[in-house]
Amino acid sequence: MRGRRLNIRWYGVAAAVVAGCTPIVAPPGGSGTPRPVTSTAPMIAGCPTFPSDNAWNQDVSKLALRSDSAAIIANIQSAGGKFLHADFGGGGVYGIPYKIVSASQPKVPVRFVAYGDESDPGPYPMPATTPVEGGAASSGDRHAIVVQRGTCRIYELYRAFWRGGHWDADSGAVWNLASNELRPLGWTSADAAGLPILPGLVRLDEVNAGAIRHAVRVTFSQTRRGYVLPATHFASSSTDATRPAMGMRLRMKANFDISKLRGQSKVIAVAMKRYGIIVADNGSNWFITGTAEPGWDDNDLNQLKSIPGTAFEVVNTGAVRTG
């Protein structure tokens, strides 16, 4: 369905408002030290990254598996790239950057050059200094993300180019962090699956605090023509039902041994057992996404490369929609 905004809720939960977006500060757990997780929604810039009952924040450790879980994992493994990989680090060179701006940040026009009919129109409070994924000379996805304090909104662009006074972008989406509302069915966002990007990123502040309380964004090289809510869009013509669909939720198996992991990788692995990973885009197999910022320990993150795709299973979070 294109061009018509639908009032869709995930798991039938009505849109929730967190009064005043009041920050809740968790006690520090020490850099890279896992600590007990509360039910409080993750926070950023004084705002919740969606209500605590949002799909991104759902504990999926006890959910039943999909009946085709083994077949989907086998298909992914057959496509190459059989181990987990942190697609961030390198002193901040790799990953997706974001910028926090004030409630008074001036808005600038955005011109959509590809998927304007599925994009939220500008202007966006996205200054010229907003960092772009891969840097100014990048020829890649060039995601640009801004979190606005006070309004508790995320503004996200795909293939963003600053043109001096305005942005050109292929697509864009605005997300209300206090609401469970989804994109209209069939619509993309700044990500192929029609999902928000920022809530699925592994962030350094979370890892240093000792806990990630949300699912993590992941890509696969071959996906199917279908999506599972909260995704609203597919990016494949393949009808192979053993390929992962956008929005599918995978989790690390409870009995997979992570006792030898340390530091940042240990915190990430704990989160993948509890909250799992969500298929968000086509890309390299088993690449999980984090923020582009200095402070990542590449030696720590490289431990994730020892985790095979067979350590994961596909949980049942709903039917695959193909239209």
C-alpha positions as CSV (number, residue, x, y, z in Angstrom):
1,M,0.0,0.0,0.0
2,R,1.6,3.3,-1.1
3,G,0.7,6.9,-0.3
4,R,-1.7,6.2,2.6
5,R,-0.5,6.4,6.2
6,L,-1.8,3.5,8.2
7,N,-2.0,3.6,12.0
8,I,-0.3,0.2,12.6
9,R,0.8,-1.0,16.0
10,W,3.2,-3.8,16.8
11,Y,1.7,-6.7,18.8
12,G,-1.5,-4.7,18.9
13,V,-0.1,-2.3,21.4
14,A,-1.6,1.2,21.2
15,A,0.9,4.1,20.8
16,A,2.4,4.9,24.2
17,V,3.8,8.2,25.5
18,V,6.5,8.4,28.0
19,A,5.7,11.6,29.9
20,G,8.3,14.3,29.3
21,C,10.7,11.7,27.9
22,T,12.3,11.7,31.4
23,P,15.7,10.0,31.4
24,I,16.3,7.1,33.7
25,V,19.9,6.7,34.6
26,A,21.1,3.1,35.1
27,P,23.8,2.4,37.6
28,P,27.2,2.0,36.0
29,G,28.4,-1.5,35.5
30,G,31.9,-0.7,34.4
31,S,33.3,-0.7,30.9
32,G,32.5,-4.0,29.2
33,T,31.0,-5.6,32.3
34,P,27.6,-7.3,31.9
35,R,25.1,-6.4,34.6
36,P,21.5,-7.3,35.5
37,V,19.0,-5.9,32.9
38,T,15.9,-3.9,34.0
39,S,12.7,-3.7,32.0
40,T,13.2,0.1,31.4
41,A,13.3,1.1,27.7
42,P,16.8,2.1,26.4
43,M,17.4,5.8,26.5
44,I,19.2,8.2,24.3
45,A,19.5,12.0,24.6
46,G,16.9,12.0,27.4
47,C,14.4,10.0,25.3
48,P,13.3,6.4,25.3
49,T,14.2,4.4,22.2
50,F,10.6,3.5,21.9
51,P,8.3,2.3,24.7
52,S,9.5,-0.7,26.8
53,D,6.9,-2.9,25.1
54,N,8.2,-2.1,21.6
55,A,9.4,-5.0,19.4
56,W,13.0,-3.7,19.5
57,N,12.9,-3.9,23.3
58,Q,11.2,-7.3,23.6
59,D,12.9,-10.2,25.4
60,V,12.7,-13.1,22.9
61,S,14.8,-15.6,24.9
62,K,11.7,-17.7,25.7
63,L,9.8,-17.4,22.4
64,A,9.1,-20.6,20.3
65,L,11.1,-21.2,17.2
66,R,9.8,-21.0,13.7
67,S,9.2,-24.5,12.3
68,D,11.6,-23.7,9.4
69,S,14.3,-22.2,11.6
70,A,16.9,-24.9,10.8
71,A,16.2,-24.6,7.0
72,I,16.6,-20.8,7.2
73,I,19.9,-21.0,9.1
74,A,21.2,-23.7,6.6
75,N,20.3,-21.4,3.7
76,I,22.1,-18.4,5.2
77,Q,25.2,-20.6,5.9
78,S,25.2,-21.8,2.3
79,A,25.4,-18.3,0.9
80,G,28.9,-17.6,2.4
81,G,30.0,-15.5,5.3
82,K,29.4,-18.2,8.0
83,F,30.5,-16.3,11.1
84,L,29.4,-13.2,13.0
85,H,31.1,-9.9,12.2
86,A,31.0,-6.5,13.9
87,D,30.5,-4.0,11.1
88,F,31.8,-1.2,13.2
89,G,35.1,-0.2,14.9
90,G,38.4,0.9,13.4
91,G,38.7,3.9,15.6
92,G,35.3,5.1,14.5
93,V,35.9,4.7,10.7
94,Y,33.3,1.9,10.4
95,G,29.7,1.8,11.5
96,I,26.8,4.3,11.3
97,P,27.2,7.7,12.9
98,Y,24.5,9.8,14.5
99,K,24.2,13.3,15.9
100,I,22.2,14.7,18.8
101,V,20.7,18.1,18.3
102,S,18.7,20.5,20.5
103,A,14.9,21.0,20.3
104,S,15.7,24.4,18.8
105,Q,17.8,23.1,15.9
106,P,16.8,24.9,12.7
107,K,15.3,22.6,10.1
108,V,16.5,22.4,6.5
109,P,14.8,21.2,3.3
110,V,15.2,17.6,2.1
111,R,14.8,16.7,-1.5
112,F,14.0,13.0,-2.1
113,V,15.4,11.7,-5.4
114,A,14.3,8.1,-5.4
115,Y,11.6,7.0,-2.9
116,G,9.9,10.3,-2.1
117,D,6.4,8.7,-2.2
118,E,7.5,6.5,0.7
119,S,9.4,9.1,2.6
120,D,8.4,11.5,5.4
121,P,8.7,15.0,3.9
122,G,11.2,17.6,5.2
123,P,12.3,19.9,6.5
124,Y,14.6,17.9,9.0
125,P,16.6,19.4,11.9
126,M,19.7,18.0,10.3
127,P,22.6,20.6,10.1
128,A,25.3,20.5,7.5
129,T,27.6,19.1,10.1
130,T,25.6,15.9,10.5
131,P,28.0,13.0,9.9
132,V,27.3,10.6,6.9
133,E,28.1,6.9,7.0
134,G,31.4,6.3,5.3
135,G,32.4,9.9,5.2
136,A,31.8,12.8,2.8
137,A,33.3,10.9,-0.1
138,S,31.5,7.6,0.5
139,S,29.7,5.9,-2.4
140,G,27.9,3.5,-0.1
141,D,24.6,3.7,1.8
142,R,25.5,7.1,3.3
143,H,23.0,6.9,6.2
144,A,22.6,10.1,8.2
145,I,20.8,10.2,11.5
146,V,19.8,12.9,13.9
147,V,18.2,12.5,17.4
148,Q,16.4,15.6,18.6
149,R,16.2,16.3,22.3
150,G,12.9,17.5,23.7
151,T,10.8,16.4,20.7
152,C,12.1,12.8,21.1
153,R,12.2,12.3,17.3
154,I,14.7,10.5,15.1
155,Y,15.3,11.7,11.6
156,E,17.0,9.2,9.3
157,L,18.2,9.5,5.6
158,Y,19.4,7.0,3.1
159,R,22.0,8.1,0.5
160,A,22.3,11.5,2.0
161,F,24.2,14.3,0.3
162,W,24.6,17.9,1.6
163,R,24.0,20.3,-1.2
164,G,24.6,23.6,0.6
165,G,21.3,24.7,2.1
166,H,19.5,21.4,1.7
167,W,19.9,17.6,1.7
168,D,19.4,15.3,-1.3
169,A,18.5,11.7,-0.2
170,D,17.0,8.6,-1.7
171,S,14.6,8.1,1.2
172,G,14.0,9.3,4.7
173,A,11.8,8.6,7.8
174,V,10.9,10.4,11.0
175,W,10.3,8.3,14.1
176,N,8.5,9.2,17.3
177,L,10.5,7.6,20.1
178,A,7.5,7.6,22.4
179,S,5.3,5.6,20.0
180,N,4.9,2.1,18.7
181,E,3.6,3.3,15.3
182,L,5.1,1.6,12.3
183,R,5.6,2.6,8.6
184,P,2.6,2.0,6.3
185,L,2.7,-1.6,5.0
186,G,4.8,-1.7,1.8
187,W,6.8,1.4,2.7
188,T,10.6,1.5,3.1
189,S,12.4,3.9,5.5
190,A,16.0,4.9,5.5
191,D,16.6,1.1,5.8
192,A,15.4,-1.6,3.3
193,A,13.1,-3.3,5.8
194,G,11.2,-0.1,6.7
195,L,12.6,-0.2,10.2
196,P,14.4,2.6,12.2
197,I,18.1,2.3,12.2
198,L,19.3,3.9,15.4
199,P,17.4,1.6,17.8
200,G,19.1,-1.4,16.4
201,L,22.7,-0.1,16.5
202,V,25.2,-1.4,19.1
203,R,26.1,1.8,20.9
204,L,29.4,2.4,22.8
205,D,27.6,4.1,25.8
206,E,25.4,1.0,26.2
207,V,28.3,-1.4,26.0
208,N,30.4,0.6,28.4
209,A,27.5,0.7,30.9
210,G,27.4,-3.1,30.7
211,A,24.1,-3.9,29.0
212,I,22.4,-3.6,25.7
213,R,18.6,-3.7,26.2
214,H,17.4,-4.1,22.6
215,A,17.7,-6.2,19.5
216,V,20.6,-5.6,17.1
217,R,20.5,-4.8,13.4
218,V,21.9,-7.5,11.1
219,T,22.2,-7.9,7.3
220,F,22.2,-11.0,5.0
221,S,23.4,-11.4,1.5
222,Q,20.2,-13.2,0.3
223,T,16.8,-12.4,1.6
224,R,13.3,-13.3,0.4
225,R,10.3,-11.3,-1.0
226,G,8.6,-10.8,2.3
227,Y,8.7,-9.1,5.7
228,V,7.7,-9.8,9.3
229,L,6.3,-7.0,11.4
230,P,7.7,-4.6,12.7
231,A,9.4,-4.5,9.2
232,T,7.1,-3.2,6.5
233,H,9.1,-3.6,3.3
234,F,11.0,-6.3,1.4
235,A,14.0,-5.8,-0.9
236,S,14.2,-9.1,-2.9
237,S,12.3,-10.8,-5.8
238,S,13.2,-14.3,-4.5
239,T,10.3,-16.5,-3.4
240,D,12.6,-19.0,-1.7
241,A,10.9,-19.5,1.7
242,T,14.2,-20.7,3.3
243,R,15.8,-17.3,2.9
244,P,15.4,-14.8,5.8
245,A,12.6,-12.2,5.4
246,M,13.1,-8.6,6.4
247,G,12.1,-8.2,10.1
248,M,12.8,-11.8,11.0
249,R,14.1,-12.2,14.6
250,L,17.0,-14.5,15.3
251,R,18.6,-15.2,18.7
252,M,21.7,-16.8,19.9
253,K,21.0,-20.2,21.3
254,A,20.7,-20.4,25.1
255,N,23.2,-23.3,25.3
256,F,25.9,-21.6,23.1
257,D,28.9,-21.1,25.3
258,I,30.0,-17.5,25.6
259,S,31.9,-17.9,28.8
260,K,35.3,-17.3,27.1
261,L,34.3,-14.0,25.6
262,R,35.4,-10.8,27.3
263,G,34.7,-7.1,27.4
264,Q,32.6,-5.5,24.6
265,S,32.0,-8.8,22.8
266,K,30.6,-10.4,26.0
267,V,28.1,-7.6,26.5
268,I,27.0,-7.9,22.8
269,A,26.6,-11.7,23.0
270,V,24.5,-11.5,26.1
271,A,22.1,-9.1,24.3
272,M,21.9,-11.4,21.3
273,K,20.8,-14.2,23.6
274,R,18.1,-12.1,25.2
275,Y,16.9,-9.7,22.5
276,G,18.3,-11.3,19.4
277,I,19.0,-9.7,16.0
278,I,16.6,-8.3,13.4
279,V,17.0,-8.6,9.6
280,A,17.1,-5.0,8.4
281,D,18.9,-4.9,5.0
282,N,20.7,-6.8,2.3
283,G,24.4,-6.9,2.9
284,S,27.2,-9.2,4.0
285,N,26.1,-12.3,5.9
286,W,26.0,-12.0,9.7
287,F,27.2,-8.4,9.8
288,I,25.8,-6.7,12.9
289,T,25.8,-2.9,12.9
290,G,27.1,-0.5,15.5
291,T,27.8,3.2,15.8
292,A,30.8,4.9,14.2
293,E,32.6,6.4,17.1
294,P,36.1,6.1,18.7
295,G,36.3,3.9,21.7
296,W,35.5,0.5,20.2
297,D,38.1,-2.1,21.0
298,D,38.8,-4.0,17.8
299,N,40.6,-6.8,19.7
300,D,37.4,-7.3,21.7
301,L,35.1,-7.1,18.7
302,N,37.2,-9.6,16.8
303,Q,36.1,-12.3,19.2
304,L,32.7,-12.2,17.6
305,K,34.2,-13.6,14.4
306,S,34.5,-17.0,16.3
307,I,30.7,-17.2,16.6
308,P,29.2,-19.3,13.7
309,G,25.8,-18.7,12.2
310,T,24.8,-22.1,13.5
311,A,24.9,-20.6,17.0
312,F,21.6,-18.8,16.0
313,E,18.0,-19.9,15.6
314,V,14.9,-18.1,14.1
315,V,12.2,-17.3,16.6
316,N,8.5,-17.0,15.7
317,T,7.4,-13.4,15.9
318,G,4.7,-13.6,13.3
319,A,3.8,-14.5,9.8
320,V,5.8,-13.5,6.7
321,R,3.8,-11.0,4.6
322,T,4.5,-11.1,0.9
323,G,2.5,-8.2,-0.4
